[in-house]
Amino acid sequence: MPRDHLATVRAVLGAFPGVEEGPSYGTPGFRVKGKFLARLWEDGEVLVVKCGDTERDLRLAADPAIFFVTDHYRGHPTLLVHLGKVKRSDLREILEVAWRRAAPKALLAQHARSTKV
């Protein structure tokens, strides 16, 4: 992934309807209809993603060098992602899971219509 991690995150999340950017704990954050999706950590190298327990556990088991949690996030449906190490396709999958969990039905339907082949 390129060094401008924020631009990459913006581009990936921009593909999903209803995503809004705004501050979250002093860093760039992303929401859909007011529901938290992700935020950049203060170091600019890690993304906090609210992707659910199942996705978190699968990713932690698959590659703990890229995906991790700290004590602060333990017990929460949240995953930390090393942006300099993650493949863009994996980042997109994780962010889509987060978006699908938070997006209202109307946005889910809109996205389904826009991605039909």
C-alpha positions as CSV (number, residue, x, y, z in Angstrom):
1,M,0.0,0.0,0.0
2,P,1.3,3.5,-0.8
3,R,2.6,5.8,2.0
4,D,-0.4,8.1,1.7
5,H,-2.5,5.8,3.7
6,L,-5.3,8.3,4.3
7,A,-5.8,8.8,0.6
8,T,-6.0,5.0,0.1
9,V,-8.6,4.7,2.9
10,R,-10.6,7.6,1.5
11,A,-10.5,6.0,-2.0
12,V,-11.6,2.6,-0.7
13,L,-14.4,3.9,1.5
14,G,-15.5,6.3,-1.2
15,A,-16.8,3.3,-3.2
16,F,-19.5,2.7,-0.5
17,P,-22.6,4.9,-0.5
18,G,-23.2,7.2,2.5
19,V,-19.7,7.3,3.9
20,E,-18.9,10.5,5.6
21,E,-15.5,11.7,6.8
22,G,-15.1,13.7,10.0
23,P,-12.9,13.9,13.1
24,S,-12.7,11.0,15.5
25,Y,-10.5,11.5,18.6
26,G,-8.5,14.1,16.7
27,T,-7.9,12.0,13.7
28,P,-9.7,11.5,10.4
29,G,-12.7,9.1,10.9
30,F,-15.3,7.6,8.8
31,R,-19.0,6.9,9.4
32,V,-22.1,5.8,7.5
33,K,-25.3,7.6,8.6
34,G,-23.5,8.6,11.8
35,K,-22.4,5.0,12.7
36,F,-18.6,4.6,13.2
37,L,-16.7,2.6,10.6
38,A,-13.0,3.4,11.0
39,R,-10.5,6.0,12.0
40,L,-6.8,6.6,11.4
41,W,-4.7,6.1,14.5
42,E,-2.6,9.1,15.6
43,D,0.6,7.6,14.0
44,G,-1.1,7.6,10.5
45,E,0.1,4.0,10.0
46,V,-2.7,2.1,11.6
47,L,-6.5,2.0,10.9
48,V,-9.0,1.2,13.6
49,V,-11.9,-0.7,11.9
50,K,-15.2,-1.7,13.6
51,C,-15.7,-4.9,11.6
52,G,-17.3,-7.3,14.1
53,D,-16.1,-10.1,16.2
54,T,-16.1,-12.8,13.5
55,E,-14.1,-10.7,11.0
56,R,-11.7,-9.6,13.7
57,D,-11.0,-13.1,14.9
58,L,-10.5,-14.5,11.4
59,R,-8.1,-11.7,10.4
60,L,-6.1,-12.0,13.7
61,A,-5.7,-15.7,13.1
62,A,-4.8,-15.3,9.4
63,D,-2.0,-12.7,9.8
64,P,-1.1,-11.2,13.2
65,A,1.7,-9.2,11.6
66,I,-0.9,-7.1,9.8
67,F,-4.0,-7.3,12.0
68,F,-3.9,-6.8,15.7
69,V,-5.7,-5.5,18.8
70,T,-4.4,-3.7,21.9
71,D,-5.7,-4.1,25.4
72,H,-7.8,-1.0,24.8
73,Y,-9.7,-2.7,22.0
74,R,-9.8,-6.2,23.5
75,G,-13.5,-7.3,23.9
76,H,-14.7,-4.9,21.2
77,P,-15.7,-5.8,17.6
78,T,-12.7,-3.8,16.4
79,L,-9.5,-4.6,14.5
80,L,-6.3,-2.6,14.0
81,V,-4.7,-2.8,10.6
82,H,-1.1,-1.9,9.7
83,L,-1.8,0.1,6.6
84,G,1.8,-0.2,5.3
85,K,1.6,-4.0,5.3
86,V,-2.0,-4.8,4.2
87,K,-3.0,-5.6,0.6
88,R,-5.5,-3.1,-0.8
89,S,-7.8,-6.0,-1.6
90,D,-7.8,-7.2,2.1
91,L,-8.4,-3.6,3.3
92,R,-11.3,-3.3,0.9
93,E,-12.8,-6.5,2.2
94,I,-12.5,-5.5,5.8
95,L,-13.9,-2.0,5.2
96,E,-16.8,-3.5,3.2
97,V,-17.6,-5.8,6.2
98,A,-17.6,-2.8,8.5
99,W,-19.8,-0.8,6.1
100,R,-22.3,-3.6,5.6
101,R,-22.6,-3.9,9.4
102,A,-23.4,-0.2,9.8
103,A,-25.2,0.8,6.7
104,P,-29.0,1.1,6.6
105,K,-30.9,-1.2,4.3
106,A,-31.5,1.5,1.7
107,L,-27.8,2.0,1.2
108,L,-27.1,-1.7,1.1
109,A,-29.7,-2.0,-1.7
110,Q,-28.2,1.1,-3.5
111,H,-24.7,-0.5,-3.4
112,A,-26.1,-3.9,-4.6
113,R,-27.7,-2.2,-7.6
114,S,-24.6,-0.2,-8.4
115,T,-22.3,-3.3,-8.3
116,K,-24.5,-5.6,-10.4
117,V,-22.8,-6.9,-13.5
